[in-house]
Amino acid sequence: MRETFILAVLQGIAEFLPVSSSGHLVIGQSLLGVNEPGMRLDLVLHAGTLMSIFVFYRRVIWRMVSRFEWVYAIKIAVSALPACAVYFLCHGFIDGMFENVRMVGALLMFTGAVLVGTRYMPRGVKDIGFLRAFFMGCGQALALLPGVSRSGMTLACARAGRTDPEKAAEFSFLMSAPLIMGGMVLDIAKGGAGAEGAHGWLTLAAGALVAAVVGYFSLAVLVKALKGKWFWLFGPYCMAAGLAVLLFL
């Protein structure tokens, strides 16, 4: 229970801040000696942060549903295509990466370099079009690898496309919802829904709730970071964390 609580807090912080939640979960599990089978714990904690997305952007979601804004919904579907294709073709390799903590360290350093690079990209005012949605989806596909930040890659792609930061943040987190839900369905279909081992369903549910609460506040911090022009400062942290993993784990 204690280990799950720690990992839930870690997930809530790292899911929205551009520091790779999946990478930090791999590192945390390695340090705590947690050997959860497959990706089940990772997906359950992601479900918790999915709840925080729904709460934080509840007005946007309600507007989409009540006003039948299907164009926006189709853009979200388009953004999911690259990740679906990459996982379908390379799922064995991707799943195996969750066992390779040193590679996670290297990918964290890569994430850090990309985030630092956003400092030199011009700020934009453009809306999310279908091409930009697909481009952000390519960044999301790259973030299937643990250690590559999903929010970091999608927002860096949006920044490269000169997209409005607030609109980019909104779209970045809403576009993650279909993949998280799809991942949960796949995990259950593969038989990952059992409660064997140290993590029963009650423990996992409590972890999801903690991740949801912490994730809500982390999301608010990231939106402020984008508005305040200090988003790139997460880069040096990722580079230092990745280097520490390479040297000491």
C-alpha positions as CSV (number, residue, x, y, z in Angstrom):
1,M,0.0,0.0,0.0
2,R,2.8,2.4,0.9
3,E,4.6,1.8,-2.4
4,T,1.4,2.3,-4.4
5,F,0.7,5.6,-2.6
6,I,4.3,6.8,-3.4
7,L,3.9,5.8,-7.0
8,A,0.5,7.4,-7.2
9,V,1.9,10.8,-6.0
10,L,4.7,10.4,-8.4
11,Q,2.3,9.7,-11.3
12,G,0.1,12.6,-10.4
13,I,3.1,15.0,-10.4
14,A,4.8,13.6,-13.5
15,E,1.8,12.9,-15.8
16,F,1.2,16.6,-16.6
17,L,4.5,18.2,-15.8
18,P,6.8,17.4,-18.8
19,V,9.1,14.9,-17.0
20,S,7.6,11.5,-18.2
21,S,5.3,9.8,-15.8
22,S,5.9,6.4,-17.3
23,G,9.7,6.9,-17.0
24,H,9.4,8.0,-13.3
25,L,7.1,5.0,-12.6
26,V,9.8,2.7,-14.0
27,I,12.4,4.4,-11.9
28,G,10.2,4.4,-8.8
29,Q,9.3,0.8,-9.1
30,S,13.0,-0.1,-9.5
31,L,13.9,1.9,-6.4
32,L,11.0,0.5,-4.3
33,G,11.3,-3.0,-5.6
34,V,7.8,-3.2,-6.9
35,N,7.3,-5.9,-9.5
36,E,3.8,-5.3,-10.8
37,P,3.1,-7.6,-13.7
38,G,2.9,-6.0,-17.1
39,M,1.8,-2.4,-17.3
40,R,-1.3,-2.8,-15.0
41,L,-0.2,-0.4,-12.2
42,D,1.0,2.1,-14.8
43,L,-2.4,2.1,-16.5
44,V,-4.5,2.2,-13.3
45,L,-2.5,5.3,-12.2
46,H,-3.0,6.8,-15.6
47,A,-6.7,6.2,-15.2
48,G,-6.5,8.4,-12.1
49,T,-4.9,11.2,-13.9
50,L,-7.4,10.8,-16.7
51,M,-10.1,11.7,-14.1
52,S,-8.2,14.9,-13.3
53,I,-8.3,15.8,-17.0
54,F,-12.0,15.3,-17.1
55,V,-12.5,17.5,-14.1
56,F,-10.0,20.2,-15.1
57,Y,-11.5,20.5,-18.6
58,R,-15.1,19.7,-17.7
59,R,-16.4,22.9,-19.3
60,V,-14.6,22.2,-22.6
61,I,-15.8,18.6,-22.6
62,W,-19.4,19.7,-21.8
63,R,-19.2,22.3,-24.6
64,M,-18.1,19.7,-27.1
65,V,-20.9,17.3,-26.1
66,S,-23.7,19.8,-25.7
67,R,-22.9,21.8,-28.9
68,F,-22.0,18.7,-31.0
69,E,-18.5,20.1,-31.8
70,W,-17.6,17.0,-33.8
71,V,-14.8,18.7,-35.7
72,Y,-12.8,19.1,-32.5
73,A,-13.5,15.5,-31.6
74,I,-12.3,14.3,-35.0
75,K,-9.1,16.3,-34.5
76,I,-8.6,14.3,-31.3
77,A,-9.2,11.1,-33.2
78,V,-6.7,12.1,-35.9
79,S,-4.1,12.8,-33.2
80,A,-4.5,9.3,-31.8
81,L,-3.7,7.6,-35.2
82,P,0.2,7.8,-35.0
83,A,0.3,6.2,-31.5
84,C,-2.1,3.5,-32.4
85,A,-0.1,2.6,-35.5
86,V,3.2,2.6,-33.7
87,Y,2.0,0.5,-30.8
88,F,0.3,-2.0,-33.2
89,L,3.6,-2.4,-35.1
90,C,6.1,-2.2,-32.1
91,H,4.2,-3.2,-29.0
92,G,6.6,-6.0,-28.0
93,F,9.5,-3.6,-28.2
94,I,7.6,-0.9,-26.3
95,D,6.5,-3.2,-23.5
96,G,10.0,-4.5,-23.1
97,M,11.3,-0.9,-22.6
98,F,9.4,-0.8,-19.3
99,E,12.0,-3.3,-18.0
100,N,15.0,-1.3,-19.1
101,V,15.7,1.4,-16.5
102,R,19.0,2.5,-18.1
103,M,17.2,3.2,-21.4
104,V,14.7,5.2,-19.4
105,G,17.5,7.4,-18.2
106,A,18.8,8.0,-21.7
107,L,15.3,8.9,-22.9
108,L,14.8,11.3,-20.0
109,M,17.9,13.1,-21.2
110,F,16.5,13.3,-24.7
111,T,13.3,14.7,-23.3
112,G,15.3,17.3,-21.4
113,A,17.1,18.4,-24.5
114,V,13.8,18.9,-26.4
115,L,12.3,20.9,-23.6
116,V,15.4,23.2,-23.4
117,G,15.0,23.6,-27.2
118,T,11.5,25.0,-26.8
119,R,13.1,28.1,-25.2
120,Y,14.3,29.2,-28.6
121,M,11.0,28.5,-30.4
122,P,8.8,31.5,-31.2
123,R,5.5,31.7,-29.3
124,G,2.5,31.3,-31.6
125,V,-1.2,32.3,-31.7
126,K,-2.5,29.8,-34.2
127,D,-5.4,27.4,-33.5
128,I,-5.3,23.6,-33.7
129,G,-5.9,22.4,-37.3
130,F,-5.9,18.8,-38.6
131,L,-2.2,19.0,-39.6
132,R,-1.1,20.3,-36.2
133,A,-3.3,17.7,-34.5
134,F,-1.5,15.0,-36.5
135,F,1.9,16.5,-35.8
136,M,1.2,16.6,-32.0
137,G,0.0,13.0,-32.4
138,C,3.4,12.0,-33.7
139,G,4.9,13.5,-30.6
140,Q,2.5,11.5,-28.5
141,A,3.5,8.3,-30.4
142,L,7.2,8.9,-29.5
143,A,6.1,9.2,-25.9
144,L,5.0,5.6,-25.8
145,L,8.6,5.0,-24.7
146,P,9.1,5.4,-21.0
147,G,11.3,8.3,-20.3
148,V,9.9,10.4,-23.2
149,S,7.4,12.9,-21.8
150,R,4.0,12.9,-23.6
151,S,3.1,16.4,-22.5
152,G,6.6,17.5,-23.3
153,M,6.7,16.1,-26.8
154,T,3.1,17.2,-27.8
155,L,3.6,20.7,-26.5
156,A,7.0,21.0,-28.1
157,C,5.4,19.9,-31.4
158,A,2.7,22.5,-30.9
159,R,5.3,25.1,-30.1
160,A,7.1,24.3,-33.3
161,G,3.8,24.8,-35.2
162,R,3.4,28.2,-33.5
163,T,0.2,27.1,-31.8
164,D,-1.4,29.2,-29.0
165,P,0.1,27.8,-25.7
166,E,-3.3,27.6,-23.8
167,K,-5.1,25.9,-26.7
168,A,-2.1,23.6,-27.2
169,A,-2.2,22.6,-23.5
170,E,-6.0,22.0,-23.6
171,F,-5.7,19.8,-26.8
172,S,-2.6,18.0,-25.5
173,F,-4.4,16.6,-22.5
174,L,-7.7,15.9,-24.1
175,M,-6.0,14.0,-26.9
176,S,-4.4,11.6,-24.3
177,A,-7.9,10.4,-23.1
178,P,-8.6,7.9,-25.9
179,L,-5.1,6.3,-25.6
180,I,-5.4,5.9,-21.9
181,M,-8.8,4.3,-22.2
182,G,-7.6,2.1,-25.0
183,G,-4.6,1.0,-23.1
184,M,-6.8,0.0,-20.2
185,V,-9.0,-2.1,-22.5
186,L,-6.0,-3.8,-24.0
187,D,-4.5,-4.6,-20.6
188,I,-7.8,-6.1,-19.5
189,A,-8.1,-8.1,-22.7
190,K,-4.5,-9.5,-22.1
191,G,-5.5,-10.7,-18.7
192,G,-4.0,-7.9,-16.8
193,A,-7.1,-7.3,-14.7
194,G,-6.3,-9.8,-12.0
195,A,-5.6,-8.8,-8.4
196,E,-2.8,-11.3,-7.7
197,G,0.3,-10.1,-5.9
198,A,0.7,-7.2,-3.5
199,H,-1.7,-4.9,-5.4
200,G,-5.4,-5.8,-5.0
201,W,-8.1,-3.8,-6.7
202,L,-8.8,-1.7,-3.5
203,T,-5.2,-0.7,-3.3
204,L,-5.1,0.2,-7.0
205,A,-8.3,2.2,-6.7
206,A,-6.9,4.2,-3.8
207,G,-3.8,4.8,-5.9
208,A,-5.9,6.1,-8.8
209,L,-7.7,8.5,-6.5
210,V,-4.4,9.9,-5.1
211,A,-3.1,10.3,-8.7
212,A,-6.2,12.1,-9.7
213,V,-6.0,14.7,-6.9
214,V,-2.3,15.3,-7.3
215,G,-2.6,15.3,-11.1
216,Y,-5.3,18.1,-11.0
217,F,-2.9,20.5,-9.2
218,S,0.0,19.5,-11.4
219,L,-2.1,20.3,-14.5
220,A,-2.8,23.7,-13.1
221,V,0.9,24.3,-12.5
222,L,1.8,23.3,-16.1
223,V,-0.8,25.7,-17.6
224,K,0.7,28.5,-15.6
225,A,4.2,27.4,-16.8
226,L,3.1,27.7,-20.4
227,K,1.6,31.2,-19.8
228,G,4.7,32.3,-17.8
229,K,7.2,31.2,-20.4
230,W,9.2,29.0,-18.0
231,F,8.1,25.6,-19.5
232,W,11.6,25.0,-20.8
233,L,13.0,24.9,-17.2
234,F,11.7,21.3,-16.8
235,G,14.4,20.4,-19.3
236,P,17.5,20.7,-17.0
237,Y,15.7,18.5,-14.4
238,C,15.0,15.8,-16.9
239,M,18.6,15.8,-18.1
240,A,19.9,15.7,-14.5
241,A,17.4,12.9,-13.6
242,G,18.4,10.9,-16.7
243,L,22.1,11.2,-16.0
244,A,21.6,10.1,-12.4
245,V,19.8,7.0,-13.6
246,L,22.6,6.2,-16.0
247,L,25.2,6.6,-13.3
248,F,23.6,5.0,-10.3
249,L,20.9,2.6,-11.3
